[in-house]
Amino acid sequence: MSEAVVYWLQQTLNALQLGSIYALIALGYTMVYGILTMINFAHGDVFMIGAFFCFLLSSTLGLTFAPTLLLAMLGTALLGVVIERLAYKPLRQAPRVSAIITALGVGLFLENFTLALSPYPKHIPTLLENVTWNLHGISLSSIQVVIISLSLGLMLLLDYIVHRTPIGMAMRAISWDKTYVPLMGIPVDLIITVTFAIGAGLAGAAGTMYALAYPVIDPYMGITVGWKAFICAVVGGIGNIRGAMVGAFILGGVEIMVVAFFPSTYRDFVAFTLLMLLIIIRPYGILGKPRIQKV
Amino acid sequence: MRKTISMASFFVVIAALLLSSCGDPTNKQDTIKVGLIVEQTGDMPAVGASSRNAAQLAVSEINSAGGIAISGKPYPIELIIEDNASKADQSVAAANKLISQDTVVAIVGPNASLGAIPAAEIAEYNKTLLITPWSTNPKTTLDTTSGKPKSFVFRACYTDPFEGRVLARFVIEKLGAKKAAVLYDVASEAPKSQADQFRQTFTELGGQTVAFETYTTGDRDFSAQLTKIKSAGPDIIFLPAYYNDVGLIAQQARRAGINQPLVGSDAWSSPELIKLSGGAVEGDYFANHYATDIATPTAKKFIDAYAKKYGNTPDDVAALTYDAMGLLFEALKKSPTLERKTVRDAMSAISDYSGVTGDIKFPPGSGDPVKSAVIMQVKGDKFVWVMNAAP
């Protein structure tokens, strides 16, 4: 293969890895928005807690990769449920702004709580034996393979749950209408709890895999990544699960490709100009549908 | 609207003047208050912790020796510590608080240029001596509008342009590099000026900069930049980044199959680097302010006392903070009164101070000392001295 093709494929691989992680986090934003029309700004920090769970489980308890991933997902899922019950549920009938401010507060709480426990950045031990394969000049690491395939697997599973199971049907029903759905015997609170658990669990998975790929973690790591994942969800069409995945791979791709072919200083400027144009052309996101407001 | 704003700013100025005039410390108090601004939380808590430890050591040593005599009367030193969370705005707030509320005689810190530059502006405006131990950015001691040296701001370390020049010369002359790649944080002051100065000197000496890539503070994924650097085929990679970024970049570089030596700045020198990089910087080089393995008797005494009190070897921030405190004590000893202006005059008159990080002297009218750098290499869990780079 020519050098240019190898370079291009290598950067595509980088984009897939970054996009996968954005996607796992973006799903949490989009699911909560879909069901409650609320932006859960604490979600990026739940992702950060996922990375710290990974650190505690792997470094302190010495667990291997699979149990670390599962327990971190379980831990963040539980955290998501607790946050929903304590912070968001009492505000379900309050103005939407109150819920958003509360979400920001929860995010700050999680950051500063972690900061109070450990202000030092932490190093994640090697959980997976790192093998780098060389395919015609393209280097492919075992961590990249694990991240991309696991993320795609989780996304397919979520897509199946939402579109093919009774609980997924209930979620879609609630996102459509909150007045009559309870009358059909659907336990709204339970479904909302499940939604938060799934969203936070995915963020936990993202946190664990992120910590593997970028093995220095700190309490502020969720802020930028969280914002970017939120943008992915909006670009894809917030509330739409497949849209979040599409948006994430677009942002990951644009970020990597701008650096690949332009001076890297232009990255954020070009990436976000493109996303803004996309939003101007499709204000409801790529897969989002306009909701008709009836008076 | 405009009128209310101008009225408001008028009152702020009046209030500031009143505070600064009544806040000037005199012989009324029975201690000498010294402020310390450090990065206890935020991006570089290890820097803050080292700096705080060294300052506390210096203060406890001088106090157990009876304090400092000002015109015959001995005063103990009282250290007031403020956290700036490694942020510019909080550095300003901390400097303002120390100057007007705590009425300190002088301030030591902040360490990182990001906080030191704005804090230095505040100190200069309020005519209060500020000594930064670790800020290597030229702007810290320069007046931003006139371009002339500030008169109340000093540093205990060398500057970024100096370090960039020393490293460019080192990679060409000692590592035999012809092609270099540079990767730095475009949103951070010190790395930016080191990168620019490195490229300039490297080109002047006949080298070729094949990649000049940037990232932004908070980035974790460097795969795109590293892939680009790899395809440019450099002999070395210059990485003037803070130790937590170095940990991430080095591991991703090695995983991407980049095995060329990495060369870094003094921002590498924290014991945390070894922990965070997981062996990825083994054999790599960086410039530093002092080396523990070629320590002078003055340095040995400090290293032993620090190790005894805190259980680890002091890093360069600790050594420079200790020197900054030492310089301040030297100035106080020579100062006839505790007025801020007198202390500042005594400070600028220091012509030869033998510190932990070498001999320090200030050229007339400048807060930047004349001193030399050392080149270190990472070996196992230690930093080993390679050579001295004189100015």
Interface residues (C-beta under 8 A of the other chain):
Chain A: E3 Y7 Q10 Q11 N14 Q17 L18 L115 P119 Y120 P121 H123 P125 T126 N130 T132 N134 S139 S141 I143 Y210 A213 Y214 P215 V216 D218 Y220 M221 I223 T224 V225 E255 I256 M257 V259 A260 P263 S264 T265 R267 D268
Chain B: Q40 T41 G42 D43 P45 A46 V186 F212 E213 T214 Y215 T216 G218 D219 R220 D221 S223 A224 Q225 T227 K228 S231 N244 G247 L248 Q251 Q252 R255 A256 G257 E272 K275 L276 S277 G278
